[in-house]
Amino acid sequence: MDGTVQEGVNLMFLGMGTVFTFLALLVVVIGWMSKLAQSIEARQPQAPAPAPKPAPVATPTHSGGDHIAAISAAVARYRHTLRR
């Protein structure tokens, strides 16, 4: 049984070493890709940002009295149906 445990420990360290190596390699490759993307971005000419346009001032076309009256009527009808 002692040999089986030793083989299990060896296999565990081999697997953990493989995963660690892969993750370390992944970190290095992603770092290189980041630097490459930054250098490509720096080479491209920057277009000037367009000036923001002022937002038009919104003026209501009506006072909204019709909407208020309709909502008030709907609320009154709803309350009337609840009393029954």
C-alpha positions as CSV (number, residue, x, y, z in Angstrom):
1,M,0.0,0.0,0.0
2,D,2.9,2.3,0.6
3,G,3.8,2.3,-3.1
4,T,0.3,3.2,-4.1
5,V,0.2,6.2,-1.8
6,Q,3.6,7.3,-3.1
7,E,2.3,7.0,-6.7
8,G,-0.8,9.0,-5.8
9,V,1.3,11.8,-4.2
10,N,3.6,11.8,-7.3
11,L,0.6,12.0,-9.6
12,M,-0.9,14.8,-7.5
13,F,2.2,16.9,-7.7
14,L,2.5,16.3,-11.4
15,G,-1.0,17.4,-12.0
16,M,-0.7,20.5,-9.7
17,G,2.6,21.4,-11.4
18,T,1.0,21.1,-14.9
19,V,-1.9,23.3,-13.9
20,F,0.4,25.9,-12.3
21,T,2.6,25.9,-15.4
22,F,-0.4,26.4,-17.7
23,L,-1.8,29.2,-15.5
24,A,1.6,31.0,-15.3
25,L,2.0,30.7,-19.1
26,L,-1.6,32.0,-19.5
27,V,-0.8,35.1,-17.4
28,V,2.4,35.8,-19.5
29,V,0.6,35.4,-22.8
30,I,-2.3,37.7,-21.7
31,G,0.3,40.3,-20.6
32,W,2.0,40.2,-23.9
33,M,-1.4,40.5,-25.7
34,S,-2.2,43.5,-23.6
35,K,1.0,45.3,-24.5
36,L,0.5,44.4,-28.2
37,A,-3.0,45.8,-28.2
38,Q,-1.8,49.0,-26.5
39,S,1.0,49.5,-29.0
40,I,-1.4,49.0,-31.9
41,E,-3.8,51.5,-30.4
42,A,-1.0,54.0,-29.9
43,R,-0.1,53.8,-33.6
44,Q,-3.6,54.7,-34.9
45,P,-4.3,58.4,-35.3
46,Q,-6.7,59.8,-32.9
47,A,-9.7,61.6,-34.4
48,P,-10.8,64.8,-32.6
49,A,-13.9,64.3,-30.5
50,P,-16.9,66.1,-32.0
51,A,-18.2,69.1,-29.9
52,P,-21.3,68.2,-28.0
53,K,-24.5,69.7,-29.3
54,P,-26.7,71.5,-26.9
55,A,-29.9,69.7,-26.1
56,P,-33.0,71.4,-27.4
57,V,-35.3,72.9,-24.7
58,A,-38.5,70.9,-24.6
59,T,-41.7,72.9,-24.3
60,P,-44.9,71.1,-23.6
61,T,-47.6,71.5,-26.2
62,H,-50.4,71.4,-23.7
63,S,-50.8,71.6,-20.0
64,G,-51.7,67.9,-19.5
65,G,-55.0,68.7,-18.0
66,D,-56.7,66.0,-20.2
67,H,-54.3,63.4,-18.9
68,I,-54.8,64.4,-15.3
69,A,-58.6,64.3,-15.7
70,A,-58.4,60.8,-17.3
71,I,-56.2,59.5,-14.5
72,S,-58.4,61.0,-11.8
73,A,-61.5,59.4,-13.4
74,A,-59.8,56.0,-13.6
75,V,-58.7,56.2,-10.0
76,A,-62.2,57.2,-8.9
77,R,-63.7,54.3,-10.8
78,Y,-61.2,51.9,-9.4
79,R,-61.9,53.0,-5.8
80,H,-65.7,52.8,-6.5
81,T,-65.3,49.1,-7.6
82,L,-63.3,48.3,-4.5
83,R,-66.2,49.4,-2.2
84,R,-68.5,46.8,-3.6
